[in-house]
Structures are given as C-alpha cells and as structure tokens.
Amino acid sequence: MSRDTADPTKAGGRLPPEADEDLEDLALREDYALNPDFVAMVVDAADRGDAERLRELLGALHPADVADLMGFLSADYREEVLAHLDPEALAEILSELDTEIREDLLDAVAPATLAKALEELDSDDAADVVDDLDDDKRAQVLAAMPEGDRAAIETSLAYGDETAGRLMQREVVAAPQFWTVGQTIDHFRSAGDDLPELFFDVYVVDPSYRPVGAAPVSHLLRSRRDVPLAQIMEPVTEIPVDMDQEEVAYIFDKYHLISAPVVEPGGRLVGQITVDDIVGVIQEESEEDILALAGVSDAGRNADIRDMVRSRLPWLMINTVTAAVAASVIHAFEGEITKLVTLAMLMPIVASLGGNAGTQTLTVAVRALANRELSAYNAVRTVGREMIVGVLNGLALAAVTGTVIFLLFHQVMLSVTFGLALVVNFFMAALAGALVPLVLDRMGRDPAVSSSVFVTFVTDFTGFFSFLGLAAFLLL
C-alpha cells in the first residue's frame, strides 16, 4: 500500500505512556487545532494495524476534529480510519468534511452503510452528502433508505444549489393557533425522536399550514400551561424557498435570527433554516469573496492541480494583456527615459504605491457592497470620500518620498515631478477602486472577481503616464 504521509517516528509518532492518559487534551492545541503529534499517533496506529488503538484515538475526537484529521492524512490512511467508524459517527463526520475529501471517501463506503449513516442526519445535511454521489451510487443509497427519509432528500435535491430550499431542513415543529403551552409541551414529550434534533421555535400555523408566528422554546418554558400560543408568539421573517443562500445569510445577520421558516410560493411552511447552517454559509461566502479578489477559486488542502491552474490562468492571461497596454506607455516615452535614466528607477515606485492604494479602496468597496452598505443612494458620497482620502495620502507620501529623492539625487524638479505623479495616481487609484466594483455590480457581475485586474491596470497606466509625462514637461 502506498504511503505519502511523513514518517510518524520523525514526527513523534508514539508519545510516552503517561501522555496518553487524557487523549482529549492531547488531541488539540490551545487554539483548537489538531496537535501534529496526535496526527502522527493515528498514522502510527494505522501502520501497526492496531485497530483497538485507532478506535481509541478516534473516539477521543469530536466529529468535526475527525473531519479535520482527514485533511492531514493521505487517501490510504483515510480509508483505514473510515473502516473504524460506526454509522452514527460516520454520519456526523461526513457532514463536516471538505467537499473534495468527502467525494473521495464516499466512493469507499458501501451503499448500505452509507444509507444507514444518512438516516442519522437532518434532511439538509443528508441531501448535501447525497448530492456528492454519482448517479449510480445515489440510486443505490436512496433505494436502501426508508421511504420517508428518501422522499425528504429527493425533495431537497429538487431545489437549486445554494438556495434556501437546499439549505433548509424539512423537520420542523408546528402547532395550530388554538393550542396552549401545555398542549405544545405534551406534544414534545409524546413525539420524542420524531422531533428535529435541534430547534428553537415552534411555528404557529393557520389551517392552510402557513406560519402566522413563532413561539420561542424559551418563552414556552416560562409560560403557564393554559396560555394560548397566540398570546406568546412573535412575528416571523419568512424565507422564500428559492431565495439565494447569500440573501438568507444577510437576513439572519440583519435581524439577528436564530431560526426562520421556509415557505413555498403560496406561503405554506415546508422547512426551517437554523443559525448553525447560516454560520457555514457566511464562512463559505466570505472565503469565496476573499479568493475572488485574487482571481482564484481554490484554497483547499486537497485541491486538484488541474483545477487550480484552470481557475487562475484566465485571470493571469487578462492581466498579461492589461500589463502590456500599461507597458506601452513606457515605450512611448523611450526617448525621455534614455535622456534621464533615473526615470526608469522611479517610475515603478509610483505605479506600485498607486496599486497598493487602489487595493485598499477596492477591498473597502467590495466589503461595503457585500454588506449592503454601498448603493446608488450613497455612492457619490462614498466615492468622493475615497477620492479625498486618496489625495491626502498621496500628498503625505509625496512629501516623504520627494524629500528622500532630493537627498539622493539633489534635483528639486525631479522630487516635484515624482510627488505630483504620486498624487495623481493616488487620486485615480481611489476613483477606480471605488467605481469599478460599483459599475460591475450594476452590470450584474460579481465585483470581487474581476475588479482587481481593472484597478491594477488603471494604477499602472496612470502611474507610468503621469510620471513620464510630467518628467517630459518639467525636466526635459
């Protein structure tokens, strides 16, 4: 069997016996990251074929930590770890795994075992796992599941990716308006395992099963048994089933929601979304925006090399074209550069500083757009503020760098030229950094994906042109 993980003996594969007394403390560092020595212990147990020790080590970890552990292991070690997980543990771990790792592991799990594991999950998590299966295995797994669970998963998969319908869990607690607190609590006790594993609200529904309010569980526990639900229920924020998950996350953040009902176009209650699902969405969307600013779409430990090249190369090609256009400015001023070689040394500094200033403004603008803090209403004020900040920063840096240039070259006009070019480029950097994402957003394009290419082009072009143009006018 091929092993591409480091030799466990070199990483401290087997710790002293006294260190094994509390595996839970040993497994994680103070920042809750996996301890490298613990990972090496897992590898060591797998190499020795010590199944009992391997189960002991895995049993000391939370399912999320086992999922994290999988990211540090090679494919062969992952399969060995997988063989020592019971269906309940497997279910929780599958829902926590990175997509790339999960897709590889699902191929190694028998359909019957996977079907049993999925029965332990809420419908939203189960659908997320099933969505990663190929068509043949998906059919085998669904056929091995109880009819109710299968129907719930198939219904979830019928909704579009990254929508509220795909994100929601179909298990909800609903009650009619005329029920009392006592009747509701008695229903909890009689329903038992049929209740969702996690819920925060009881949705009060009308005869058409449309939510008219929600009674938080905390209110139920503080109220008398004879109080009708209609008296303690609160208004609800309904989530349309086809709403994009990014919009859902925005609503949860804006209104500080713990859970929200999901409704069909007619208003009928079909599921709920809870805050634990939204935390994952917020993290996912934030990662996408951060990566998009750099023109990449991959960051996982197991990203495929071909996919990485495919996602990055197009933007590098576009950047090559814009860089060539900016460089054509240098060619146009070739004669001036020949007369004063110092220009060749200083002009990249103007472009570089302008690029950094543009990136700062761009990052602020993209963040503001993502958080709905920037719109047509306040665009003029925001752009104007950024332009003032750009000019002030340019003046401050022009004073500092101009002084340094004078001390080095003893040429007043060279210092003045550099300073003026810097102010011009900072002004354009602020203008482009604020306007480019706004324009792309109005065009319906993701401003995080392509803004940086255009802003860099503006700062490079303006930096070269302003510095060389002013030099030709003032110095030569």
C-alpha positions, 0 to 999 in steps of 0.5 A: 500500500502506498504511503505519502504521509511523513514518517510518524517516528520523525514526527513523534509518532508514539508519545510516552505512556503517561501522555496518553492518559487524557487523549482529549487534551492531547488531541488539540492545541490551545487554539483548537487545532489538531496537535501534529503529534496526535496526527502522527499517533493515528498514522502510527496506529494505522501502520501497526494495524492496531485497530483497538488503538485507532478506535481509541484515538478516534473516539477521543475526537469530536466529529468535526476534529475527525473531519479535520484529521482527514485533511492531514492524512493521505487517501490510504490512511483515510480509508483505514480510519473510515473502516473504524467508524460506526454509522452514527459517527460516520454520519456526523463526520461526513457532514463536516468534511471538505467537499473534495475529501468527502467525494473521495471517501464516499466512493469507499463506503458501501451503499448500505452503510452509507444509507444507514449513516444518512438516516442519522442526519437532518434532511439538509445535511443528508441531501448535501452528502447525497448530492456528492454521489454519482448517479449510480451510487445515489440510486443505490443509497436512496433505494436502501433508505426508508421511504420517508427519509428518501422522499425528504432528500429527493425533495431537497435535491429538487431545489437549486444549489445554494438556495434556501430550499437546499439549505433548509431542513424539512423537520420542523415543529408546528402547532395550530393557533388554538393550542396552549403551552401545555398542549405544545409541551405534551406534544414534545414529550409524546413525539420524542425522536420524531422531533428535529434534533435541534430547534428553537421555535415552534411555528404557529400555523393557520389551517392552510399550514402557513406560519402566522408566528413563532413561539420561542422554546424559551418563552414556552418554558416560562409560560403557564400551561393554559396560555394560548400560543397566540398570546406568546408568539412573535412575528416571523421573517419568512424565507422564500424557498428559492431565495439565494443562500447569500440573501438568507445569510444577510437576513439572519445577520440583519435581524439577528435570527436564530431560526426562520421558516421556509415557505413555498410560493403560496406561503405554506411552511415546508422547512426551517433554516437554523443559525448553525447552517447560516454560520457555514454559509457566511464562512463559505461566502466570505472565503469565496469573496476573499479568493475572488479578489485574487482571481482564484477559486481554490484554497483547499488542502486537497485541491486538484492541480488541474483545477487550480491552474484552470481557475487562475490562468484566465485571470493571469492571461487578462492581466498579461494583456492589461500589463502590456497596454500599461507597458506601452506607455513606457515605450512611448516615452523611450526617448525621455527615459534614455535622456534621464535614466533615473526615470526608469528607477522611479517610475515603478515606485509610483505605479506600485504605491498607486496599486497598493492604494487602489487595493485598499479602496477596492477591498473597502468597496467590495466589503461595503457592497457585500454588506449592503452598505454601498448603493446608488443612494450613497455612492457619490458620497462614498466615492468622493470620500475615497477620492479625498482620502486618496489625495491626502495620502498621496500628498503625505507620501509625496512629501516623504518620498520627494524629500528622500529623492532630493537627498539622493539625487539633489534635483528639486524638479525631479522630487516635484515631478515624482510627488505630483505623479504620486498624487495623481495616481493616488487620486485615480487609484481611489476613483477606480477602486471605488467605481469599478466594483460599483459599475460591475455590480450594476452590470450584474457581475460579481465585483470581487472577481474581476475588479482587481485586474481593472484597478491594477491596470488603471494604477499602472497606466496612470502611474507610468503616464503621469510620471513620464509625462510630467518628467517630459514637461518639467525636466526635459 
